[in-house]
């Protein structure tokens, strides 16, 4: 069973920080790139950050460049998203996903930025 279990979201003020965690199971984690997505209220889901299977290359949406860092631990089969200097526009439900066409979505973790 392929699982993506997101955690670490919460309520923060503008300028605050959060560290999101995605724990995975059910597949050979180290063979796949991983991404973080978010869905803001009333908007389509969008990719926020991606990382290759080895962690050698990362990419970011223009809206978050310089403020977030994606990383992974292949031993723990876990992906992280460190978010700093958060803005109200970052509010949404955040999901992780392997970078293949066949996708399985977890419940996501809510990030709310006020102020």
C-alpha positions, 0 to 999 in steps of 0.5 A: 500500500502506497502511503503519503502522510503529511504533518507539520502544518499549523497557524502562524503569523506573517513572517513565521516558519513551519517545517512540513514532514511527509512520511512515505511507505509502500514503494522504493523511496530512493528511486523516485523524485518527490514534490510538495504541492499546495491547494489554496482556497478556491484555487487549483493545486500547484506544485511548490517544490520538487527534488530528484531521487538522490536529492541532487537537484531541487526546483521551486515555484517562483512564488516561494523561491528563497523562502522554502527548502525541500529536502529528503532522507532516503533512509527514513523515506521522508521528505521535508519542506522548510518554509520561512518568512511565510505570507498569507498567500502561502495559506493552503493544504500541502501535499507530498507526491512521488513524481510519476503519473500514477498519483496517490494523495494523502490527506495533506496538512493545513498551513494558515498564515495570518496577518 
